[in-house]
Amino acid sequence: MRPSGLRSLLPLLAAPLLVAVAASACPGARPAVAPSNRAILASAPARKAPRPAKKKKAHRAVRAEAKQRVARKARGTKTTSPAPVVVAVIDGGVDVTHPDLQGHLWVNPAEIPGNGVDDDGDGIVDDVNGANLVAHDGNVADESGHGTHVSGIVASYDPSARIMALKAGHGEWIDIPAATQAVDYAVAHGARVLNLSWAFLSSDPGLAQALARAESHGVLVVVAAGNFGFDSSLRPVYPASYSAEGLVAVAATCDGQNLASFSNFSKLGVTLAAPGCDILSSLPGAAHGVLSGTSMAAPAVAGAAALLIERRPGTDVRELVHALLGGSRPAPALAPVVSTGATLDVQGAVQALETPDTTAPAAFSRLSPATSFSTERDPSYYYQQVRFSWSPSADPALAGYRVIVDGSALAAVDAGATSVTAKVAPGAHAWSVVAYDRSGNETTATP
């Protein structure tokens, strides 16, 4: 019998996927339908077979050393070390015995390991490095390898981060009620960043409310855009399509310039891109593997966010998002497919945190239709196609325009556009258009 409720499709990258999951990661494939109350890991299968141990270790060591140099430079030279930032990985589990993760795991200071007692009174026994919110115990074993791979990426971007392992599913599936509880657990236990490398196709009010609570507590939420390869503006994918200032939805790029073929995209809802192809990271059993997907892109941003918080612990969520976006590196091919038109740049984010761009785009005007307008039912289509136009704004970091109809974003286009045609339901309407830059500064057009 299929369970009742809702589940999500995870961007899985670390382990072989079910046929349905693999199909969802292929361009043009029909999205897999997850059992209700579940989300499925949405990352693509590994593109390469595991390398021989010596080569893997050597390759990993080189990459890790390079990323650690970036991390050290990003943190700067300080006389005292900043407190480690806790990054909660809400996933299918984490291999907490993996050598790569030793010294990088969150440790519950109020829990005594192995005594069979709920020392901290949170309802979970022996939740030492995290918790299993499906079984409600401290066993966070990773059957698929997905969460372990994600955790290794976070640690590679910020070696000082502490990973809170929150198991919210088994194998390729994530249980949405368990993931909702995991969000609240993470906030209650001091996480500053949440990483959700999974996706599902129906909104869940409970999860949306939990993420809103997290944002209200100053927690940044980083999510994978999904591996279905379609425009999420036309068919929303959650949690990436939830609208919140403290949520960053991450697409994948293979070369830093172009969208990966499997990656979801949306000028309205996907924030920026990050490396997501052939990413070498940890797998259970002290192993390593090369995987691809938006599941791998999200933890790159989560790790970078942890670095920024260490740099300036008092940074709030709004400042953190503006630094990540404002410091991102623009790429022409990304301009029409992600909000910023850019990809993650750790050093750029550090600079944007230190010297934020607070200048709004230049004033501009709406051209047509009038501020208030009416549409009639199209006999053959119901909706009426309306062309919205405006004069150009200006800003060195201008990222695009959003058309707002009746208070809701209807469409978004890149910085070079001065019009867009969109379908509008019959009735009386009011509209506006907003110019925005990569840092999130906005200017609303005058009539």
C-alpha positions in Angstrom: 0.0 0.0 0.0 1.3 3.4 -0.9 1.7 5.7 2.1 -0.6 8.7 2.4 0.7 12.3 2.3 3.4 13.9 0.2 7.0 13.1 -0.6 9.8 14.8 -2.6 12.1 13.9 -5.4 15.7 14.3 -4.2 18.6 15.6 -6.4 20.7 12.4 -5.7 24.3 12.3 -6.8 26.2 9.8 -4.7 24.7 6.4 -5.3 23.0 4.5 -8.1 19.4 5.7 -8.5 16.1 4.0 -9.1 15.0 4.0 -12.7 12.5 6.7 -12.0 15.1 9.0 -10.4 17.6 8.5 -13.2 14.9 9.4 -15.7 14.0 12.5 -13.9 17.6 13.8 -14.3 17.6 13.4 -18.1 16.7 16.4 -20.3 13.2 15.9 -21.8 12.4 13.0 -19.6 9.0 12.8 -18.0 9.3 13.6 -14.2 9.0 10.6 -12.0 6.0 10.5 -9.8 7.0 9.9 -6.2 4.9 7.9 -3.8 2.8 10.3 -1.8 4.4 11.7 1.3 7.8 11.2 -0.1 10.6 13.1 -1.9 13.1 11.3 -4.1 16.8 12.2 -4.2 17.0 14.2 -7.5 20.6 14.0 -8.5 21.9 12.3 -11.5 23.8 8.9 -11.5 27.6 9.0 -11.3 29.1 9.8 -14.6 32.4 8.0 -13.9 33.3 4.8 -12.2 35.2 5.2 -9.0 38.9 5.7 -9.6 41.6 3.5 -8.1 42.1 4.3 -4.4 45.5 6.0 -4.8 44.4 8.1 -7.6 41.2 9.1 -5.9 43.0 10.1 -2.8 45.6 12.0 -4.6 43.0 13.8 -6.7 40.8 14.5 -3.7 43.8 15.8 -1.7 44.7 18.3 -4.5 41.1 19.5 -4.7 40.7 19.7 -1.0 44.0 21.6 -0.6 42.9 24.1 -3.2 39.5 24.6 -1.6 41.1 25.0 1.8 43.4 27.7 0.5 40.3 29.5 -0.8 38.6 29.0 2.6 41.6 30.3 4.5 41.8 33.4 2.2 38.1 34.0 2.6 38.2 33.9 6.3 41.2 36.2 6.4 43.8 36.4 9.1 42.4 36.8 12.6 44.0 36.5 16.0 41.1 34.3 17.2 39.3 31.5 15.4 35.6 32.1 14.7 33.1 29.7 16.2 32.4 26.9 13.7 29.1 27.3 11.8 26.7 24.4 12.0 25.3 23.3 8.6 22.4 20.9 8.9 22.4 18.3 6.0 18.8 17.1 5.8 19.1 14.1 3.7 19.0 10.3 3.6 21.7 10.0 6.3 25.4 10.6 6.7 28.2 8.1 7.3 29.6 9.7 10.4 32.5 7.3 10.5 33.9 8.5 7.1 37.5 9.7 7.5 36.8 12.8 5.5 34.2 13.9 8.0 36.1 13.4 11.2 36.5 16.7 12.9 33.8 18.2 10.7 30.7 16.8 12.5 28.5 18.6 14.9 28.5 17.1 18.3 25.5 17.6 20.6 27.0 19.1 23.7 24.1 18.0 25.9 24.0 14.3 24.8 26.2 11.5 26.3 27.1 9.0 23.6 25.9 5.5 23.9 24.2 5.7 27.3 20.7 5.0 26.0 19.3 8.1 27.6 17.7 11.2 26.1 20.1 13.4 28.0 19.0 16.7 26.5 15.3 16.0 26.7 14.5 16.6 23.0 12.8 13.2 22.6 15.6 11.5 20.8 18.1 9.1 22.5 21.8 9.4 21.6 21.4 12.1 19.0 25.1 12.7 19.1 26.0 13.9 15.6 22.4 14.5 14.5 19.1 12.6 14.5 17.0 10.1 12.5 13.6 11.8 12.2 12.1 8.8 10.6 12.9 6.3 13.4 13.3 9.1 16.1 16.7 7.8 17.2 20.3 8.7 16.8 21.1 6.2 13.9 21.8 8.4 10.9 23.3 5.6 8.7 23.4 6.5 5.0 22.0 3.7 2.7 22.3 5.6 -0.6 25.5 7.6 -0.1 23.7 10.8 -1.1 23.9 12.6 2.2 27.5 11.5 2.8 28.5 13.0 -0.6 26.7 16.2 0.1 28.4 16.5 3.5 31.8 16.0 2.0 31.1 18.9 -0.4 30.1 21.2 2.5 33.3 20.3 4.3 35.4 20.9 1.3 34.1 24.5 0.9 34.4 25.2 4.6 36.7 22.9 6.5 35.7 24.7 9.8 32.0 24.0 9.4 30.3 21.4 11.6 27.8 19.1 9.8 24.6 18.2 11.6 23.5 14.9 10.1 19.7 14.8 9.9 18.2 11.6 8.4 14.8 12.1 6.9 14.4 9.1 4.7 15.8 5.8 3.4 17.6 5.0 0.2 16.5 7.3 -2.6 13.4 8.6 -0.7 13.0 11.5 1.6 9.9 11.6 3.9 8.4 15.1 4.0 7.0 14.9 7.5 10.4 13.7 8.8 12.1 16.5 6.8 9.8 19.0 8.3 10.7 17.8 11.8 14.4 17.9 10.8 14.1 21.6 10.0 12.7 22.4 13.4 15.4 20.1 15.0 18.1 21.9 13.2 16.9 25.4 14.3 16.4 24.3 17.9 20.0 22.9 18.0 21.7 25.9 16.6 22.2 25.3 12.9 22.8 28.5 10.9 22.5 26.9 7.4 20.2 24.2 6.1 21.1 22.1 3.0 18.1 20.4 1.3 19.4 18.5 -1.8 16.1 17.1 -2.9 12.9 18.0 -4.7 9.2 17.2 -5.1 6.4 18.3 -7.3 3.6 19.3 -4.9 3.8 22.0 -2.2 3.6 20.9 1.4 2.2 23.5 3.9 3.9 21.9 6.9 7.3 22.1 5.3 6.7 25.6 4.0 5.8 26.7 7.5 8.9 25.0 9.0 11.2 26.8 6.5 9.5 30.1 7.3 10.2 29.5 11.0 13.8 28.7 10.2 14.1 32.0 8.3 12.5 33.9 11.3 15.3 32.5 13.5 18.1 33.8 11.1 18.7 30.5 9.4 19.7 30.4 5.7 18.0 27.6 3.6 19.9 26.3 0.6 18.0 24.0 -1.7 18.7 22.1 -5.0 16.8 23.4 -8.0 16.0 19.8 -9.2 17.2 17.5 -11.9 14.1 17.4 -14.2 15.6 19.8 -16.8 12.5 22.0 -17.1 11.5 25.5 -16.3 10.2 25.6 -12.7 8.3 28.7 -13.5 5.9 26.6 -15.5 5.8 23.6 -13.2 7.0 24.4 -9.7 9.4 22.1 -7.9 9.6 22.3 -4.1 11.2 23.4 -1.9 13.0 25.4 -4.5 9.8 27.2 -5.6 8.9 28.4 -2.1 9.2 32.2 -2.1 11.3 33.4 0.8 14.1 35.9 1.2 16.2 33.5 3.2 15.9 30.6 0.6 18.5 30.2 -2.1 17.7 27.7 -4.9 20.7 26.5 -6.8 21.0 25.2 -10.4 24.0 23.2 -11.6 26.6 24.2 -14.1 29.3 22.0 -15.6 31.7 24.6 -16.8 30.8 27.8 -14.8 29.2 29.3 -17.9 26.3 27.1 -19.0 23.4 25.4 -17.3 23.9 21.7 -17.0 21.5 19.7 -19.2 19.8 18.0 -16.3 19.3 21.1 -14.2 16.0 22.8 -13.5 15.9 26.5 -14.1 13.7 29.6 -13.6 14.4 33.3 -14.0 11.7 33.8 -11.3 12.6 31.1 -8.8 16.1 29.7 -9.2 18.7 32.0 -7.6 22.1 31.2 -9.0 24.2 28.3 -10.3 27.1 26.4 -8.8 29.4 23.5 -9.8 27.3 20.3 -10.1 29.1 18.0 -12.6 31.6 15.3 -11.9 32.0 16.4 -8.3 34.4 14.2 -6.3 33.3 13.7 -2.7 32.8 11.2 0.1 30.8 8.0 -0.1 30.0 5.5 2.8 32.6 3.1 3.8 35.6 5.5 3.5 35.0 5.5 -0.3 34.9 8.4 -2.8 32.9 8.9 -6.0 32.3 11.4 -8.8 28.7 12.5 -9.0 26.6 15.1 -10.8 23.4 17.0 -10.1 21.9 20.0 -8.4 22.3 18.0 -5.2 26.0 18.7 -5.5 25.6 22.4 -6.4 23.5 23.2 -3.3 26.1 22.2 -0.7 28.8 24.3 -2.5 26.6 27.4 -1.7 25.9 26.1 1.8 29.6 25.7 2.5 30.3 29.2 1.0 27.5 30.6 3.3 29.2 29.0 6.3 32.4 30.7 5.4 30.7 34.1 5.2 29.1 33.6 8.6 32.5 32.8 10.1 33.9 35.9 8.5 31.2 38.0 10.1 29.2 36.1 12.7 26.6 38.8 13.2 25.6 38.6 9.5 21.8 38.3 9.1 20.1 36.2 6.5 19.3 39.1 4.2 23.0 40.3 4.3 24.1 36.7 3.7 21.9 36.2 0.7 22.9 39.6 -0.8 26.6 38.8 -0.4 26.2 35.3 -2.1 24.2 36.8 -4.9 26.0 40.1 -5.2 29.4 38.4 -5.4 28.3 35.8 -7.9 30.1 35.7 -11.3 27.8 36.6 -14.3 27.7 34.4 -17.3 25.7 35.3 -20.5 24.2 31.9 -20.9 22.9 31.9 -17.4 21.2 35.3 -17.8 17.8 34.0 -19.0 17.7 30.9 -16.8 18.6 31.9 -13.2 17.6 35.1 -11.3 21.1 36.5 -10.9 22.3 35.2 -14.3 25.4 34.1 -12.5 27.3 31.3 -10.7 28.8 31.0 -7.3 32.1 32.9 -6.6 33.4 32.5 -3.1 35.9 35.3 -3.2 33.3 37.6 -4.8 30.9 36.8 -2.0 33.5 37.7 0.6 34.1 41.0 -1.1 30.4 41.7 -1.4 30.0 41.0 2.3 32.7 43.4 3.1 31.7 46.1 0.7 28.0 45.5 -0.2 26.4 47.1 -3.2 23.5 49.2 -1.9 22.8 51.2 -5.0 19.4 50.6 -6.7 19.1 50.4 -10.5 18.4 53.7 -12.3 14.8 55.0 -12.6 12.8 53.8 -15.6 9.2 53.8 -16.8 6.3 51.5 -17.7 5.2 52.0 -21.3 2.3 49.7 -21.9 -0.3 48.6 -21.1 -1.7 51.3 -18.7 -1.1 50.7 -15.0 -4.7 49.4 -14.7 -6.0 47.3 -17.6 -8.6 44.7 -18.4 -8.5 41.4 -20.2 -11.3 39.3 -21.8 -11.6 35.6 -22.1 -10.0 34.3 -25.3 -12.6 32.0 -26.9 -10.0 29.4 -27.8 -7.6 29.6 -24.9 -9.3 31.4 -21.9 -6.2 33.4 -21.0 -5.3 36.5 -23.0 -1.8 37.1 -24.1 -0.6 40.6 -22.9 2.6 42.3 -23.9 4.2 44.3 -21.1 6.9 46.9 -22.1 9.1 49.4 -20.3 12.0 51.7 -20.9 15.4 50.3 -19.9 16.9 50.8 -16.5 20.7 50.9 -15.9 23.0 49.4 -13.3 26.5 47.8 -13.7 25.1 44.6 -12.0 21.6 44.7 -13.5 20.3 41.2 -13.5 16.8 41.5 -14.9 13.2 42.6 -14.6 10.2 41.1 -12.9 6.7 41.8 -14.1 4.2 42.0 -11.2 0.5 41.6 -11.9 -2.1 42.0 -9.1 0.7 41.8 -6.5 2.3 38.5 -7.7 5.3 38.0 -10.0 4.1 36.8 -13.4 7.3 36.8 -15.4 10.9 37.6 -15.3 13.4 38.4 -18.1 17.1 39.2 -18.3 18.7 42.7 -18.2 18.7 43.2 -21.9 14.9 42.9 -22.3 12.4 45.7 -22.4 9.2 43.7 -22.9 7.7 40.3 -22.2 4.4 38.6 -23.3 2.5 36.6 -20.8 -0.9 35.0 -20.4 -3.3 36.8 -18.1 -6.7 35.6 -16.8 -9.8 37.6 -17.7 -10.7 40.5 -15.5 -9.4 43.9 -14.2 -5.7 44.0 -13.3 -3.0 46.3 -12.1 0.7 45.8 -13.0 4.2 47.1 -12.3 7.7 46.1 -13.3 10.8 45.9 -11.1 14.4 46.2 -12.2 16.8 44.4 -9.9 20.5 43.8 -9.6 22.5 40.8 -8.5 22.7 42.1 -4.9 18.9 42.3 -4.7 18.6 46.1 -4.9 15.3 47.0 -6.7 13.7 49.9 -8.5 10.0 49.9 -9.4 9.1 51.6 -12.7 7.2 54.9 -12.6 4.0 55.2 -14.7 
